[in-house]
Amino acid sequence: MIDWIDRDGQLSGVDAFEARELGIEAKDITDVALERIYSSSSAATLRAIARGEQPTGSAIPVWVNSSSYSEIPMLATVIPDGVRGAAVVKQVLTPTVLGIGPELLERVEILSQMIGAATEAC
């Protein structure tokens, strides 16, 4: 999954696979808020990186929204991409990548869904 963020921190492009997964039409890309793809904290971090307010480092954790209204943890690498701004290349944090057992992953998923579905602050 790859998307591009311009120097102002706005979404400027999304690869076809990611657009399909999130139900985003290619013609609507410039009207899509970064929060449509990322959690608010991940979007804020990526905006800061795109604006040069925060260094990128090698990779950062991000939470990506899914079409089922849950957030998926991913590892993102932000790469400068000239005129297009910065490319954000993401990898899903599978149990193998995380090096954790299935039980712990299931617990994290359940808690993530509960928090994502909450309508009030806990």
N, C-alpha and C positions, 0 to 999 in steps of 0.2 A: 504494500500500500504506500503510495507516494502522493504527496500534494505539495504545492508551492505557495509560499507566502511572500508578498511583496515587501518592500522596505518600510511601508506604512503599517505592516502587521495585518494586512487584509489577504484573504484567500484569493490567489490568482490562477490556480489550476489544480485539478485532481485527476489522477490516472483513472482509466476506464473501470478497472476492477473495483477501486474504492468507491467511485461514483455509483456503480451498480449495487454494491453492498449497502450503501447508505441511502439509496433512492434519490440521488442528486442528478438533475438534468444538466448536461454539458452547457446548454445555453444560459443557465441560471447561475453559473459559478461565481460571477462577480457580485451577485446579490446574496450569496450564502455567507452567514456569519461564521467565524471560526469556531464559535461555541456549538454550531450544528455538528461539527466533527469531533471536537475535543471538549473535555470537562472545562469549567471556567478557569480553574487553576492552571491546567495545561495550556489553555489558550493564552492566558496572561504570560506564562513563561515563554511561549513561542513568539508572542508579539515583542517581548523585551529582547529576545535574541535577534529577531528580524530588524528591529530598530537600532541594534548595536548597543543596547543598554545592559546586556548580560552576555558574557562569553558562552560559547557553545559547549566546550569540552568535547569529549569523545562521543558520549551518548547520554540521553536523558530519559527518565521514565515519563510516560504520558498516559493519560486515560482517554481512550477513544470511544465515542458513543456508537452503539450498534443500533440496527433497525428494530431490535426488540426492547429498546429503552433501557438497556443496561450499559455499563461502562466496562471496557475491556482494557486491561493493563498491557501496554506495549513499550518497547524500547525504541526510541527515536534517535536517529542521527540527522543533524541539520547540516546541510552542505550548501555553501554559496553557489548560486547558479546564474550568475550574470544578470541579464535583463529581467529574468523571471523572478529574481529575488533569492529566496532560499528554498531548496528542496528538502522536504522532511520525509525521510525514508523510515518506515516503521516495520518492526518485527513483533509478532505476538509473543508474549511471555508465556510460553507453554511450560508445563511441569518440568520438562527436560531442560529447557533454558534456565528456569528458575532453580532447578535442582531441589525441588521440594516434593514431598509425597502427595499422592492423590487426595488423601483425607484433608490435608491442610489447604490444598487448592479448592476443594469443595466448600470448606468453611469460609474461605475468602469470597468465593462466588456468592454464597448465601448472604453474607453480610453486605456485599456490594449491592445485591439486588434489593435488600431491605432498605439500605440507605438511599438508593436510587428511586425507590417507590415511595419514600416518605414525603408527606405533604407538609409536615411541620418539623421544625428543628427539634432535635432530641436534647 
